[in-house]
Every structure is written in C-alpha cells, then in structure tokens.
Amino acid sequence: MNIFNKINSSIQKLKERAFFNFLLNKYTIAIVIFLLVICFFDTNNVGVWVKTEKLIREQERQIELRSNEIKELEKKIDQLENVQDSLEKFAREEFYFHETDEDVYIFEE
C-alpha cells in the first residue's frame, strides 16, 4: 500500500506543474493527434511530400538537360543551313554520301 501512496503523491505533484497541465489539456492533445494524423497517416503525408519533391527536382534537371541539348542542336542546324561546306561534310560523315566518281572507305575502330 505504501508504494501506491508514493505513486499517487508523485502523480499529484506532476499535476500541480504548469507544463504537465498544459500537456494534459484537451486542446493540446487534440492538436497533437491532428498533427500526427496529417503528417503521417493521411494520403498526402510527409513521405509523399518528400517523394514528390525528389521527383520534381529530377524532372527539373531533365528539363534543363533537354533544353541544353536543344540549344546545341539548334546551333548545329544553324551552322548546317548557313555554311555549304559544313552541310556537305556532315552528309559525307553521317550518311556516307559520295559523288559518282568517288570511292568511300569506312574504317571502324
């Protein structure tokens, strides 16, 4: 019986403290439960937010990479359209074009 009295007296001392009363306030408990449900158990929880943010960053990197590739290709197209010698060189290298009296030898590494 002595142990129960000590436990009961220590609980009474805890209840007298302001912080403990604040934690046991029904509004504080309701807010904590609400935040836990929203952050961890909802369909749009913190894990989903993190995955979505990671996916967005990856797609932004892909957009930047593709836009850089497009700029490089536009420069190459502009060069091919404006300089006749470069167009002929490109056709010979990429598509193995040749004139009728020429022989083309392809060396692969």
Secondary structure, 3 states (H helix, E strand, C coil): CHHHHHHHHHHHHHHHCHHHHHHCCHHHHHHHHHHHHHHHHCCCCHHHHHHHHHHHHHHHHHHHHHHHHHHHHHHHHHHHHHCHHHHHHHHHHHHCCCCCCCCCCCCCC
